[in-house]
Amino acid sequence: MAALLSDAEITAALADLDGWERDGDAIVRTAELPCFRAAIAVVDRVAEDAEDRDHHPDIDIRWRTLTFRLSTHSEGGLTGKDTALAKKIDSRVEEAR
C-alpha cells in the first residue's frame, strides 16, 4: 500500500515535474513529439517502465501528441508511485525530442 500524498506534497511535486497538472485525483501531462514514430517509441518505453513498477498510466495517443494520466486507483488518489512515474515519463519525452 502506498500512502496518499497531501495537497501540499502534490503541489510541491508538481513544481518539479515538466508540464504536469492536477486533475482531481490524478496528474495529467500532454506532450507533443516530432512525429508519430517518436510518440509510439515513447509509449513503448513508458510501457516498459510501467511494467517494471507495476504501475500503469492511462495514455491517449493522437498522432504525435500523447496525454498521460496518472493516479493510484487502488489507493483512491495520488501517491509517490505517480510522481515517480511522472518523472520517468518526463525523461522519456525529453529523450525523444
Biopython code that builds the backbone (N, CA, C, O; Angstrom):
import numpy as np
from Bio.PDB.StructureBuilder import StructureBuilder

atoms = [
    (1, "MET", "N", (0.830, -1.192, 0.000)),
    (1, "MET", "CA", (0.000, 0.000, 0.000)),
    (1, "MET", "C", (0.872, 1.252, 0.000)),
    (1, "MET", "O", (1.866, 1.336, 0.720)),
    (2, "ALA", "N", (0.483, 2.204, -0.809)),
    (2, "ALA", "CA", (1.193, 3.470, -0.874)),
    (2, "ALA", "C", (0.335, 4.546, -0.215)),
    (2, "ALA", "O", (-0.886, 4.564, -0.374)),
    (3, "ALA", "N", (0.981, 5.434, 0.520)),
    (3, "ALA", "CA", (0.251, 6.490, 1.215)),
    (3, "ALA", "C", (-0.159, 7.589, 0.243)),
    (3, "ALA", "O", (0.613, 7.980, -0.632)),
    (4, "LEU", "N", (-1.372, 8.075, 0.405)),
    (4, "LEU", "CA", (-1.821, 9.201, -0.406)),
    (4, "LEU", "C", (-1.007, 10.440, -0.071)),
    (4, "LEU", "O", (-0.664, 10.675, 1.087)),
    (5, "LEU", "N", (-0.700, 11.231, -1.093)),
    (5, "LEU", "CA", (0.015, 12.480, -0.890)),
    (5, "LEU", "C", (-0.957, 13.553, -0.418)),
    (5, "LEU", "O", (-2.122, 13.573, -0.816)),
    (6, "SER", "N", (-0.466, 14.437, 0.431)),
    (6, "SER", "CA", (-1.273, 15.577, 0.866)),
    (6, "SER", "C", (-1.319, 16.614, -0.257)),
    (6, "SER", "O", (-0.542, 16.539, -1.209)),
    (7, "ASP", "N", (-2.224, 17.571, -0.143)),
    (7, "ASP", "CA", (-2.298, 18.631, -1.149)),
    (7, "ASP", "C", (-0.963, 19.368, -1.250)),
    (7, "ASP", "O", (-0.517, 19.688, -2.352)),
    (8, "ALA", "N", (-0.330, 19.635, -0.126)),
    (8, "ALA", "CA", (0.964, 20.337, -0.126)),
    (8, "ALA", "C", (2.040, 19.495, -0.811)),
    (8, "ALA", "O", (2.867, 20.032, -1.547)),
    (9, "GLU", "N", (2.037, 18.196, -0.579)),
    (9, "GLU", "CA", (3.016, 17.310, -1.227)),
    (9, "GLU", "C", (2.786, 17.243, -2.739)),
    (9, "GLU", "O", (3.740, 17.198, -3.516)),
    (10, "ILE", "N", (1.534, 17.238, -3.144)),
    (10, "ILE", "CA", (1.218, 17.216, -4.579)),
    (10, "ILE", "C", (1.673, 18.515, -5.231)),
    (10, "ILE", "O", (2.280, 18.492, -6.301)),
    (11, "THR", "N", (1.388, 19.636, -4.601)),
    (11, "THR", "CA", (1.806, 20.937, -5.131)),
    (11, "THR", "C", (3.322, 21.003, -5.263)),
    (11, "THR", "O", (3.839, 21.475, -6.275)),
    (12, "ALA", "N", (4.034, 20.532, -4.246)),
    (12, "ALA", "CA", (5.497, 20.532, -4.291)),
    (12, "ALA", "C", (6.018, 19.618, -5.396)),
    (12, "ALA", "O", (6.964, 19.972, -6.101)),
    (13, "ALA", "N", (5.416, 18.467, -5.546)),
    (13, "ALA", "CA", (5.844, 17.526, -6.586)),
    (13, "ALA", "C", (5.603, 18.101, -7.974)),
    (13, "ALA", "O", (6.449, 17.950, -8.856)),
    (14, "LEU", "N", (4.470, 18.757, -8.185)),
    (14, "LEU", "CA", (4.160, 19.331, -9.486)),
    (14, "LEU", "C", (5.150, 20.428, -9.877)),
    (14, "LEU", "O", (5.403, 20.641, -11.063)),
    (15, "ALA", "N", (5.703, 21.114, -8.899)),
    (15, "ALA", "CA", (6.694, 22.156, -9.180)),
    (15, "ALA", "C", (7.952, 21.562, -9.801)),
    (15, "ALA", "O", (8.671, 22.255, -10.521)),
    (16, "ASP", "N", (8.227, 20.288, -9.531)),
    (16, "ASP", "CA", (9.416, 19.615, -10.056)),
    (16, "ASP", "C", (9.134, 18.784, -11.303)),
    (16, "ASP", "O", (10.040, 18.136, -11.827)),
    (17, "LEU", "N", (7.905, 18.793, -11.783)),
    (17, "LEU", "CA", (7.529, 17.999, -12.950)),
    (17, "LEU", "C", (7.242, 18.916, -14.129)),
    (17, "LEU", "O", (6.676, 19.996, -13.958)),
    (18, "ASP", "N", (7.631, 18.486, -15.322)),
    (18, "ASP", "CA", (7.517, 19.303, -16.526)),
    (18, "ASP", "C", (6.141, 19.168, -17.171)),
    (18, "ASP", "O", (5.829, 18.145, -17.782)),
    (19, "GLY", "N", (5.324, 20.209, -17.029)),
    (19, "GLY", "CA", (4.052, 20.235, -17.743)),
    (19, "GLY", "C", (2.915, 19.445, -17.122)),
    (19, "GLY", "O", (1.857, 19.319, -17.738)),
    (20, "TRP", "N", (3.094, 18.916, -15.940)),
    (20, "TRP", "CA", (2.042, 18.140, -15.286)),
    (20, "TRP", "C", (1.104, 19.079, -14.536)),
    (20, "TRP", "O", (1.531, 20.081, -13.963)),
    (21, "GLU", "N", (-0.185, 18.734, -14.551)),
    (21, "GLU", "CA", (-1.205, 19.479, -13.820)),
    (21, "GLU", "C", (-2.075, 18.508, -13.050)),
    (21, "GLU", "O", (-2.248, 17.352, -13.435)),
    (22, "ARG", "N", (-2.604, 18.996, -11.979)),
    (22, "ARG", "CA", (-3.533, 18.174, -11.200)),
    (22, "ARG", "C", (-4.914, 18.245, -11.822)),
    (22, "ARG", "O", (-5.377, 19.308, -12.235)),
    (23, "ASP", "N", (-5.557, 17.097, -11.881)),
    (23, "ASP", "CA", (-6.934, 16.994, -12.363)),
    (23, "ASP", "C", (-7.658, 16.068, -11.400)),
    (23, "ASP", "O", (-7.724, 14.859, -11.620)),
    (24, "GLY", "N", (-8.195, 16.632, -10.347)),
    (24, "GLY", "CA", (-8.867, 15.824, -9.325)),
    (24, "GLY", "C", (-7.891, 14.898, -8.630)),
    (24, "GLY", "O", (-6.922, 15.353, -8.022)),
    (25, "ASP", "N", (-8.141, 13.595, -8.717)),
    (25, "ASP", "CA", (-7.297, 12.591, -8.066)),
    (25, "ASP", "C", (-6.210, 12.060, -8.992)),
    (25, "ASP", "O", (-5.700, 10.957, -8.791)),
    (26, "ALA", "N", (-5.857, 12.845, -10.008)),
    (26, "ALA", "CA", (-4.846, 12.407, -10.976)),
    (26, "ALA", "C", (-3.946, 13.585, -11.336)),
    (26, "ALA", "O", (-4.268, 14.741, -11.063)),
    (27, "ILE", "N", (-2.800, 13.263, -11.961)),
    (27, "ILE", "CA", (-1.981, 14.274, -12.592)),
    (27, "ILE", "C", (-1.923, 13.941, -14.077)),
    (27, "ILE", "O", (-1.921, 12.774, -14.468)),
    (28, "VAL", "N", (-1.876, 14.996, -14.903)),
    (28, "VAL", "CA", (-2.000, 14.838, -16.348)),
    (28, "VAL", "C", (-0.940, 15.686, -17.043)),
    (28, "VAL", "O", (-0.651, 16.809, -16.632)),
    (29, "ARG", "N", (-0.370, 15.122, -18.102)),
    (29, "ARG", "CA", (0.577, 15.856, -18.941)),
    (29, "ARG", "C", (0.330, 15.501, -20.402)),
    (29, "ARG", "O", (0.123, 14.336, -20.742)),
    (30, "THR", "N", (0.355, 16.519, -21.266)),
    (30, "THR", "CA", (0.306, 16.311, -22.697)),
    (30, "THR", "C", (1.660, 16.697, -23.270)),
    (30, "THR", "O", (2.231, 17.729, -22.917)),
    (31, "ALA", "N", (2.163, 15.851, -24.161)),
    (31, "ALA", "CA", (3.458, 16.105, -24.793)),
    (31, "ALA", "C", (3.335, 15.927, -26.297)),
    (31, "ALA", "O", (2.736, 14.963, -26.774)),
    (32, "GLU", "N", (3.903, 16.860, -27.030)),
    (32, "GLU", "CA", (3.926, 16.746, -28.486)),
    (32, "GLU", "C", (5.326, 16.315, -28.906)),
    (32, "GLU", "O", (6.320, 16.935, -28.527)),
    (33, "LEU", "N", (5.390, 15.249, -29.690)),
    (33, "LEU", "CA", (6.652, 14.707, -30.159)),
    (33, "LEU", "C", (6.867, 15.102, -31.617)),
    (33, "LEU", "O", (5.935, 15.567, -32.274)),
    (34, "PRO", "N", (8.085, 14.923, -32.132)),
    (34, "PRO", "CA", (8.373, 15.342, -33.501)),
    (34, "PRO", "C", (7.552, 14.630, -34.576)),
    (34, "PRO", "O", (7.256, 15.215, -35.618)),
    (35, "CYS", "N", (7.183, 13.373, -34.329)),
    (35, "CYS", "CA", (6.442, 12.611, -35.331)),
    (35, "CYS", "C", (5.735, 11.438, -34.637)),
    (35, "CYS", "O", (5.955, 11.172, -33.456)),
    (36, "PHE", "N", (4.891, 10.755, -35.394)),
    (36, "PHE", "CA", (4.134, 9.631, -34.858)),
    (36, "PHE", "C", (5.054, 8.530, -34.343)),
    (36, "PHE", "O", (4.827, 7.989, -33.261)),
    (37, "ARG", "N", (6.096, 8.192, -35.116)),
    (37, "ARG", "CA", (7.009, 7.128, -34.675)),
    (37, "ARG", "C", (7.689, 7.464, -33.360)),
    (37, "ARG", "O", (7.857, 6.594, -32.506)),
    (38, "ALA", "N", (8.079, 8.716, -33.193)),
    (38, "ALA", "CA", (8.705, 9.137, -31.929)),
    (38, "ALA", "C", (7.712, 9.006, -30.777)),
    (38, "ALA", "O", (8.076, 8.586, -29.678)),
    (39, "ALA", "N", (6.459, 9.367, -31.035)),
    (39, "ALA", "CA", (5.433, 9.248, -29.997)),
    (39, "ALA", "C", (5.232, 7.788, -29.593)),
    (39, "ALA", "O", (5.141, 7.475, -28.406)),
    (40, "ILE", "N", (5.164, 6.906, -30.572)),
    (40, "ILE", "CA", (4.969, 5.483, -30.272)),
    (40, "ILE", "C", (6.190, 4.917, -29.551)),
    (40, "ILE", "O", (6.049, 4.064, -28.675)),
    (41, "ALA", "N", (7.385, 5.382, -29.909)),
    (41, "ALA", "CA", (8.596, 4.929, -29.209)),
    (41, "ALA", "C", (8.541, 5.328, -27.737)),
    (41, "ALA", "O", (8.940, 4.555, -26.866)),
    (42, "VAL", "N", (8.047, 6.537, -27.459)),
    (42, "VAL", "CA", (7.900, 6.966, -26.062)),
    (42, "VAL", "C", (6.899, 6.057, -25.347)),
    (42, "VAL", "O", (7.146, 5.619, -24.224)),
    (43, "VAL", "N", (5.776, 5.779, -25.996)),
    (43, "VAL", "CA", (4.771, 4.898, -25.390)),
    (43, "VAL", "C", (5.380, 3.531, -25.085)),
    (43, "VAL", "O", (5.137, 2.974, -24.015)),
    (44, "ASP", "N", (6.168, 2.987, -26.010)),
    (44, "ASP", "CA", (6.810, 1.688, -25.784)),
    (44, "ASP", "C", (7.731, 1.730, -24.565)),
    (44, "ASP", "O", (7.710, 0.818, -23.739)),
    (45, "ARG", "N", (8.527, 2.773, -24.453)),
    (45, "ARG", "CA", (9.462, 2.887, -23.317)),
    (45, "ARG", "C", (8.712, 3.081, -21.997)),
    (45, "ARG", "O", (9.067, 2.493, -20.975)),
    (46, "VAL", "N", (7.680, 3.907, -22.036)),
    (46, "VAL", "CA", (6.872, 4.119, -20.826)),
    (46, "VAL", "C", (6.174, 2.825, -20.427)),
    (46, "VAL", "O", (6.033, 2.542, -19.237)),
    (47, "ALA", "N", (5.736, 2.039, -21.402)),
    (47, "ALA", "CA", (5.101, 0.751, -21.097)),
    (47, "ALA", "C", (6.073, -0.164, -20.351)),
    (47, "ALA", "O", (5.686, -0.835, -19.395)),
    (48, "GLU", "N", (7.331, -0.190, -20.787)),
    (48, "GLU", "CA", (8.334, -0.997, -20.085)),
    (48, "GLU", "C", (8.550, -0.491, -18.665)),
    (48, "GLU", "O", (8.609, -1.278, -17.720)),
    (49, "ASP", "N", (8.667, 0.825, -18.519)),
    (49, "ASP", "CA", (8.847, 1.423, -17.188)),
    (49, "ASP", "C", (7.655, 1.112, -16.284)),
    (49, "ASP", "O", (7.823, 0.794, -15.107)),
    (50, "ALA", "N", (6.459, 1.208, -16.845)),
    (50, "ALA", "CA", (5.243, 0.940, -16.068)),
    (50, "ALA", "C", (5.189, -0.520, -15.624)),
    (50, "ALA", "O", (4.836, -0.815, -14.483)),
    (51, "GLU", "N", (5.538, -1.425, -16.528)),
    (51, "GLU", "CA", (5.557, -2.852, -16.170)),
    (51, "GLU", "C", (6.556, -3.117, -15.054)),
    (51, "GLU", "O", (6.266, -3.864, -14.120)),
    (52, "ASP", "N", (7.743, -2.500, -15.151)),
    (52, "ASP", "CA", (8.767, -2.679, -14.117)),
    (52, "ASP", "C", (8.269, -2.224, -12.750)),
    (52, "ASP", "O", (8.641, -2.794, -11.724)),
    (53, "ARG", "N", (7.429, -1.196, -12.742)),
    (53, "ARG", "CA", (6.923, -0.620, -11.488)),
    (53, "ARG", "C", (5.557, -1.190, -11.081)),
    (53, "ARG", "O", (5.068, -0.919, -9.984)),
    (54, "ASP", "N", (4.954, -1.975, -11.966)),
    (54, "ASP", "CA", (3.590, -2.463, -11.759)),
    (54, "ASP", "C", (2.658, -1.295, -11.435)),
    (54, "ASP", "O", (1.837, -1.353, -10.520)),
    (55, "HIS", "N", (2.825, -0.230, -12.228)),
    (55, "HIS", "CA", (2.022, 0.985, -12.059)),
    (55, "HIS", "C", (1.823, 1.575, -13.445)),
    (55, "HIS", "O", (2.787, 2.009, -14.075)),
    (56, "HIS", "N", (0.605, 1.597, -13.921)),
    (56, "HIS", "CA", (0.330, 1.849, -15.326)),
    (56, "HIS", "C", (-0.476, 3.127, -15.543)),
    (56, "HIS", "O", (-1.531, 3.316, -14.937)),
    (57, "PRO", "N", (0.032, 4.008, -16.419)),
    (57, "PRO", "CA", (-0.696, 5.237, -16.718)),
    (57, "PRO", "C", (-1.787, 4.995, -17.752)),
    (57, "PRO", "O", (-1.747, 4.013, -18.494)),
    (58, "ASP", "N", (-2.751, 5.889, -17.791)),
    (58, "ASP", "CA", (-3.662, 5.955, -18.923)),
    (58, "ASP", "C", (-2.938, 6.794, -19.972)),
    (58, "ASP", "O", (-2.399, 7.855, -19.656)),
    (59, "ILE", "N", (-2.925, 6.324, -21.211)),
    (59, "ILE", "CA", (-2.229, 7.027, -22.280)),
    (59, "ILE", "C", (-3.180, 7.206, -23.458)),
    (59, "ILE", "O", (-3.773, 6.246, -23.949)),
    (60, "ASP", "N", (-3.312, 8.437, -23.894)),
    (60, "ASP", "CA", (-4.101, 8.763, -25.073)),
    (60, "ASP", "C", (-3.119, 9.154, -26.183)),
    (60, "ASP", "O", (-2.274, 10.028, -25.988)),
    (61, "ILE", "N", (-3.233, 8.510, -27.335)),
    (61, "ILE", "CA", (-2.346, 8.752, -28.467)),
    (61, "ILE", "C", (-3.144, 9.421, -29.576)),
    (61, "ILE", "O", (-4.135, 8.870, -30.055)),
    (62, "ARG", "N", (-2.715, 10.600, -29.980)),
    (62, "ARG", "CA", (-3.339, 11.349, -31.076)),
    (62, "ARG", "C", (-2.223, 11.805, -32.010)),
    (62, "ARG", "O", (-1.631, 12.866, -31.810)),
    (63, "TRP", "N", (-1.945, 11.005, -33.020)),
    (63, "TRP", "CA", (-0.886, 11.248, -33.987)),
    (63, "TRP", "C", (0.436, 11.404, -33.241)),
    (63, "TRP", "O", (1.006, 10.400, -32.815)),
    (64, "ARG", "N", (0.939, 12.606, -33.070)),
    (64, "ARG", "CA", (2.212, 12.780, -32.375)),
    (64, "ARG", "C", (2.043, 13.423, -31.000)),
    (64, "ARG", "O", (3.015, 13.850, -30.377)),
    (65, "THR", "N", (0.820, 13.483, -30.547)),
    (65, "THR", "CA", (0.506, 14.073, -29.255)),
    (65, "THR", "C", (0.084, 12.975, -28.287)),
    (65, "THR", "O", (-0.821, 12.190, -28.569)),
    (66, "LEU", "N", (0.760, 12.935, -27.139)),
    (66, "LEU", "CA", (0.477, 11.948, -26.097)),
    (66, "LEU", "C", (-0.047, 12.651, -24.863)),
    (66, "LEU", "O", (0.467, 13.700, -24.477)),
    (67, "THR", "N", (-1.062, 12.085, -24.245)),
    (67, "THR", "CA", (-1.544, 12.579, -22.961)),
    (67, "THR", "C", (-1.439, 11.433, -21.962)),
    (67, "THR", "O", (-1.982, 10.348, -22.169)),
    (68, "PHE", "N", (-0.733, 11.702, -20.886)),
    (68, "PHE", "CA", (-0.540, 10.730, -19.817)),
    (68, "PHE", "C", (-1.369, 11.152, -18.613)),
    (68, "PHE", "O", (-1.411, 12.330, -18.258)),
    (69, "ARG", "N", (-2.025, 10.185, -17.990)),
    (69, "ARG", "CA", (-2.826, 10.435, -16.795)),
    (69, "ARG", "C", (-2.413, 9.411, -15.743)),
    (69, "ARG", "O", (-2.444, 8.205, -15.990)),
    (70, "LEU", "N", (-2.031, 9.899, -14.575)),
    (70, "LEU", "CA", (-1.561, 9.025, -13.505)),
    (70, "LEU", "C", (-2.395, 9.190, -12.245)),
    (70, "LEU", "O", (-2.717, 10.306, -11.836)),
    (71, "SER", "N", (-2.733, 8.076, -11.646)),
    (71, "SER", "CA", (-3.417, 8.025, -10.354)),
    (71, "SER", "C", (-3.232, 6.617, -9.809)),
    (71, "SER", "O", (-3.185, 5.650, -10.570)),
    (72, "THR", "N", (-3.130, 6.507, -8.518)),
    (72, "THR", "CA", (-3.038, 5.189, -7.906)),
    (72, "THR", "C", (-4.459, 4.763, -7.540)),
    (72, "THR", "O", (-4.948, 5.044, -6.446)),
    (73, "HIS", "N", (-5.105, 4.084, -8.477)),
    (73, "HIS", "CA", (-6.516, 3.738, -8.316)),
    (73, "HIS", "C", (-6.776, 2.908, -7.062)),
    (73, "HIS", "O", (-7.800, 3.082, -6.401)),
    (74, "SER", "N", (-5.864, 2.017, -6.738)),
    (74, "SER", "CA", (-6.068, 1.155, -5.563)),
    (74, "SER", "C", (-6.068, 1.951, -4.255)),
    (74, "SER", "O", (-6.599, 1.494, -3.243)),
    (75, "GLU", "N", (-5.465, 3.151, -4.286)),
    (75, "GLU", "CA", (-5.426, 3.997, -3.089)),
    (75, "GLU", "C", (-6.442, 5.134, -3.155)),
    (75, "GLU", "O", (-6.677, 5.821, -2.161)),
    (76, "GLY", "N", (-7.040, 5.327, -4.324)),
    (76, "GLY", "CA", (-8.047, 6.372, -4.461)),
    (76, "GLY", "C", (-7.489, 7.771, -4.631)),
    (76, "GLY", "O", (-8.147, 8.751, -4.283)),
    (77, "GLY", "N", (-6.267, 7.874, -5.171)),
    (77, "GLY", "CA", (-5.699, 9.205, -5.378)),
    (77, "GLY", "C", (-4.242, 9.144, -5.760)),
    (77, "GLY", "O", (-3.769, 8.157, -6.323)),
    (78, "LEU", "N", (-3.538, 10.210, -5.448)),
    (78, "LEU", "CA", (-2.139, 10.349, -5.844)),
    (78, "LEU", "C", (-1.185, 9.879, -4.761)),
    (78, "LEU", "O", (-1.348, 10.187, -3.581)),
    (79, "THR", "N", (-0.182, 9.122, -5.196)),
    (79, "THR", "CA", (0.843, 8.623, -4.280)),
    (79, "THR", "C", (2.221, 8.898, -4.891)),
    (79, "THR", "O", (2.330, 9.423, -5.999)),
    (80, "GLY", "N", (3.243, 8.543, -4.162)),
    (80, "GLY", "CA", (4.601, 8.670, -4.665)),
    (80, "GLY", "C", (4.834, 7.849, -5.922)),
    (80, "GLY", "O", (5.712, 8.181, -6.718)),
    (81, "LYS", "N", (4.071, 6.789, -6.116)),
    (81, "LYS", "CA", (4.184, 5.993, -7.346)),
    (81, "LYS", "C", (3.888, 6.857, -8.573)),
    (81, "LYS", "O", (4.532, 6.718, -9.612)),
    (82, "ASP", "N", (2.922, 7.734, -8.440)),
    (82, "ASP", "CA", (2.525, 8.590, -9.560)),
    (82, "ASP", "C", (3.601, 9.618, -9.881)),
    (82, "ASP", "O", (3.951, 9.811, -11.046)),
    (83, "THR", "N", (4.124, 10.277, -8.856)),
    (83, "THR", "CA", (5.140, 11.295, -9.112)),
    (83, "THR", "C", (6.439, 10.663, -9.617)),
    (83, "THR", "O", (7.129, 11.257, -10.445)),
    (84, "ALA", "N", (6.776, 9.483, -9.136)),
    (84, "ALA", "CA", (7.990, 8.804, -9.611)),
    (84, "ALA", "C", (7.844, 8.416, -11.083)),
    (84, "ALA", "O", (8.776, 8.600, -11.866)),
    (85, "LEU", "N", (6.685, 7.882, -11.463)),
    (85, "LEU", "CA", (6.486, 7.515, -12.857)),
    (85, "LEU", "C", (6.395, 8.763, -13.735)),
    (85, "LEU", "O", (6.844, 8.742, -14.881)),
    (86, "ALA", "N", (5.826, 9.837, -13.219)),
    (86, "ALA", "CA", (5.768, 11.091, -13.979)),
    (86, "ALA", "C", (7.177, 11.578, -14.311)),
    (86, "ALA", "O", (7.428, 12.025, -15.430)),
    (87, "LYS", "N", (8.087, 11.496, -13.358)),
    (87, "LYS", "CA", (9.479, 11.892, -13.616)),
    (87, "LYS", "C", (10.094, 11.028, -14.709)),
    (87, "LYS", "O", (10.815, 11.530, -15.572)),
    (88, "LYS", "N", (9.812, 9.743, -14.673)),
    (88, "LYS", "CA", (10.339, 8.842, -15.693)),
    (88, "LYS", "C", (9.731, 9.163, -17.057)),
    (88, "LYS", "O", (10.434, 9.146, -18.067)),
    (89, "ILE", "N", (8.443, 9.453, -17.091)),
    (89, "ILE", "CA", (7.798, 9.841, -18.340)),
    (89, "ILE", "C", (8.442, 11.116, -18.886)),
    (89, "ILE", "O", (8.702, 11.214, -20.085)),
    (90, "ASP", "N", (8.700, 12.090, -18.015)),
    (90, "ASP", "CA", (9.375, 13.308, -18.446)),
    (90, "ASP", "C", (10.700, 13.005, -19.118)),
    (90, "ASP", "O", (11.020, 13.582, -20.158)),
    (91, "SER", "N", (11.471, 12.103, -18.531)),
    (91, "SER", "CA", (12.776, 11.772, -19.117)),
    (91, "SER", "C", (12.606, 11.070, -20.465)),
    (91, "SER", "O", (13.391, 11.306, -21.383)),
    (92, "ARG", "N", (11.608, 10.223, -20.594)),
    (92, "ARG", "CA", (11.362, 9.534, -21.875)),
    (92, "ARG", "C", (10.944, 10.516, -22.961)),
    (92, "ARG", "O", (11.363, 10.388, -24.111)),
    (93, "VAL", "N", (10.130, 11.484, -22.604)),
    (93, "VAL", "CA", (9.710, 12.501, -23.569)),
    (93, "VAL", "C", (10.918, 13.330, -24.007)),
    (93, "VAL", "O", (11.085, 13.604, -25.195)),
    (94, "GLU", "N", (11.749, 13.723, -23.063)),
    (94, "GLU", "CA", (12.918, 14.534, -23.410)),
    (94, "GLU", "C", (13.894, 13.746, -24.293)),
    (94, "GLU", "O", (14.479, 14.313, -25.216)),
    (95, "GLU", "N", (14.073, 12.472, -24.027)),
    (95, "GLU", "CA", (14.951, 11.633, -24.855)),
    (95, "GLU", "C", (14.488, 11.624, -26.316)),
    (95, "GLU", "O", (15.310, 11.573, -27.231)),
    (96, "ALA", "N", (13.180, 11.674, -26.527)),
    (96, "ALA", "CA", (12.609, 11.544, -27.869)),
    (96, "ALA", "C", (12.626, 12.868, -28.647)),
    (96, "ALA", "O", (12.429, 12.878, -29.863)),
    (97, "ARG", "N", (12.851, 13.940, -27.971)),
    (97, "ARG", "CA", (12.837, 15.254, -28.649)),
    (97, "ARG", "C", (14.150, 15.510, -29.272)),
    (97, "ARG", "O", (14.347, 16.557, -29.890)),
]
sb = StructureBuilder()
sb.init_structure("model")
sb.init_model(0)
sb.init_chain("A")
sb.init_seg("    ")
for serial, (resi, resn, name, xyz) in enumerate(atoms, 1):
    if name == "N":
        sb.init_residue(resn, " ", resi, " ")
    sb.init_atom(name, np.array(xyz, "f"), 0.0, 1.0, " ", f" {name:<3s}", serial, name[0])
structure = sb.get_structure()
